[in-house]
Amino acid sequence: MIGAAVAAVIALIAGIMAWQKSETESDANAQLLSVPLVTPRAGRMVPAPAGPFLDLAKKYPDTSAGEYAALLGAAALFTDGKYPEAHQEFSKFLDQYPASALLPQAKVGLAASLEGEGKISEATQKYQEIISTYSAEANIVSPAKLTLARLDEAQNKPEQALGYYQDLARINNPYDPWAGEARERGELLLAKHPELRKAPPGA
């Protein structure tokens, strides 16, 4: 009887905890949905500030809404040009949510923040890690490759840049935006560096 009573109490406690978690999730979701993604400023719509998202993430750290809010807050800081702050928040996200499905986006955000800070070598390394880690995820890899090509061009490494452009241009999808931009950028690069054009076989 004592064992049955203890089991009943444990089950009751577990049920209360699950209910509280469900209530917390619901509250967090409702608050996240109430935060506008854009706000009017000077007669135009601009991305919402990071504050409300980061506050929500701090209030509900163990919820999916808090997880999304943390990433949205970091992205808002980046959009606002606050690259060191964005760097800090993206890093915090990676530490706090190591199993998140949003990890690839957070890693891209971190790399972009480093780029924004002018830390090109570190940013390049992060983009290369992203390409290696998520090689099967085209929506992550393609923009990372395009960014690396652009960085190589800026650092006067046209041959490396062309390699990325040509790799993306081989994507067999006429509607792929990254492939289309890579083809355009590749042609522009070859126009500036015609020596990179390979002679046809037998020429």
C-alpha positions in Angstrom: 0.0 0.0 0.0 2.8 2.4 0.9 4.5 1.6 -2.5 1.3 2.2 -4.3 0.8 5.5 -2.5 4.3 6.7 -3.3 3.8 5.7 -7.0 0.6 7.7 -7.0 2.3 10.8 -5.5 5.1 10.5 -8.1 2.6 10.2 -10.9 0.7 13.2 -9.6 3.8 15.3 -9.3 4.9 14.3 -12.9 1.4 15.2 -14.2 1.6 18.7 -12.5 5.0 19.3 -13.9 3.9 18.3 -17.4 0.8 20.6 -17.1 3.0 23.5 -15.9 5.4 22.9 -18.8 2.5 22.9 -21.2 1.1 26.1 -19.7 4.5 27.7 -19.9 4.9 26.6 -23.6 1.5 28.1 -24.4 2.3 31.4 -22.6 5.7 31.6 -24.4 4.1 30.9 -27.8 1.4 33.5 -27.3 4.0 36.1 -26.3 6.2 35.3 -29.3 3.3 35.6 -31.7 2.4 39.0 -30.2 5.9 40.4 -31.0 5.8 42.1 -34.5 8.5 41.1 -36.9 8.5 44.6 -38.5 7.6 48.0 -37.1 6.9 51.4 -38.8 9.6 54.0 -38.7 9.8 57.2 -40.6 7.0 56.2 -42.9 8.4 52.7 -43.8 8.5 49.3 -42.3 11.7 48.2 -40.7 12.7 44.9 -38.8 11.6 44.9 -35.2 14.2 45.6 -32.5 15.9 42.8 -30.7 14.8 43.7 -27.2 11.4 42.1 -27.0 12.8 38.8 -28.5 15.8 38.7 -26.1 13.5 39.5 -23.1 11.2 36.6 -24.1 14.1 34.3 -24.6 15.4 35.1 -21.1 11.9 34.7 -19.6 11.2 31.3 -21.3 14.7 29.7 -21.9 13.4 26.1 -21.8 10.7 26.5 -24.4 10.7 26.2 -28.2 9.3 29.8 -28.3 12.2 31.0 -26.2 14.6 29.2 -28.5 13.1 30.9 -31.6 13.1 34.2 -29.8 16.8 33.9 -29.0 17.6 33.4 -32.6 15.3 36.2 -33.8 16.8 38.6 -31.3 20.3 37.8 -32.5 19.2 38.2 -36.1 17.6 41.6 -35.3 20.8 42.8 -33.8 22.7 41.8 -37.0 20.1 43.5 -39.2 20.5 46.6 -37.1 24.3 46.6 -37.8 25.2 45.7 -34.2 27.6 43.0 -35.2 29.5 42.5 -31.9 26.2 42.2 -30.0 24.8 39.8 -32.6 28.0 37.8 -32.4 27.5 37.5 -28.7 23.9 36.4 -29.0 24.5 33.9 -31.7 27.4 32.4 -29.6 25.1 32.2 -26.6 22.4 30.4 -28.7 25.0 27.8 -29.8 26.0 27.2 -26.2 22.4 27.1 -24.8 20.8 25.1 -27.6 23.4 22.6 -28.9 20.8 20.2 -30.1 18.5 22.8 -31.8 17.2 22.3 -35.3 18.1 26.0 -35.8 21.8 25.3 -35.2 22.8 25.8 -38.9 21.1 29.2 -39.1 22.8 30.3 -35.8 26.2 29.2 -37.2 25.6 31.2 -40.4 24.5 34.2 -38.2 27.8 33.9 -36.2 29.9 33.7 -39.4 28.1 36.7 -40.8 28.5 38.7 -37.6 32.3 38.0 -37.7 32.3 39.2 -41.3 30.4 42.4 -40.2 33.0 43.0 -37.5 35.7 42.8 -40.2 37.1 39.6 -38.9 37.4 38.1 -42.3 39.7 35.2 -41.6 37.6 34.0 -38.7 34.4 34.4 -40.8 35.9 32.5 -43.7 36.8 29.6 -41.3 33.3 29.5 -39.9 31.7 29.5 -43.4 34.1 26.6 -44.4 33.1 24.7 -41.3 29.4 25.2 -42.2 29.9 23.8 -45.7 31.7 20.8 -44.4 29.2 20.1 -41.6 26.0 20.6 -43.6 27.2 19.4 -47.0 23.8 17.8 -47.8 21.8 20.9 -46.9 21.8 23.1 -50.1 19.8 25.9 -48.5 22.7 26.3 -45.9 25.7 25.4 -48.1 24.9 27.4 -51.2 24.7 30.9 -49.6 27.8 30.1 -47.6 29.7 29.2 -50.8 28.5 32.4 -52.5 29.6 34.4 -49.5 33.0 32.8 -49.5 33.4 33.6 -53.2 32.6 37.2 -52.5 35.1 37.3 -49.7 37.8 35.8 -51.9 37.1 38.4 -54.6 37.5 41.1 -52.0 40.8 39.6 -50.9 42.0 39.5 -54.5 41.7 35.7 -54.8 39.8 35.5 -58.1 40.7 31.8 -58.8 39.3 30.6 -55.5 36.2 32.7 -56.0 35.7 31.3 -59.5 35.9 27.8 -58.1 32.9 28.5 -55.8 31.0 30.3 -58.5 31.5 27.4 -61.0 30.6 24.8 -58.3 27.3 26.6 -57.6 26.6 27.2 -61.3 26.5 23.4 -61.8 23.3 23.1 -59.8 20.8 21.7 -62.2 17.9 23.8 -61.2 16.9 26.9 -63.3 15.0 28.4 -60.4 17.8 28.1 -57.8 18.6 31.7 -56.8 22.1 30.9 -55.6 23.1 29.2 -58.9 21.7 32.1 -60.9 23.6 34.7 -59.0 26.8 32.5 -59.1 26.6 32.3 -62.9 26.3 36.1 -63.1 29.1 36.8 -60.7 31.3 34.2 -62.4 30.9 35.8 -65.8 31.6 39.3 -64.3 34.7 37.8 -62.6 35.9 36.2 -65.9 35.4 39.5 -67.7 37.8 41.1 -65.2 40.2 38.2 -65.3 40.0 36.6 -68.8 43.2 34.7 -68.0 41.1 32.4 -65.8 39.2 31.1 -68.8 40.3 27.6 -69.7 41.3 27.0 -73.2 39.1 24.5 -75.0 40.6 21.0 -75.5 43.0 20.9 -78.5 43.4 24.6 -78.6 
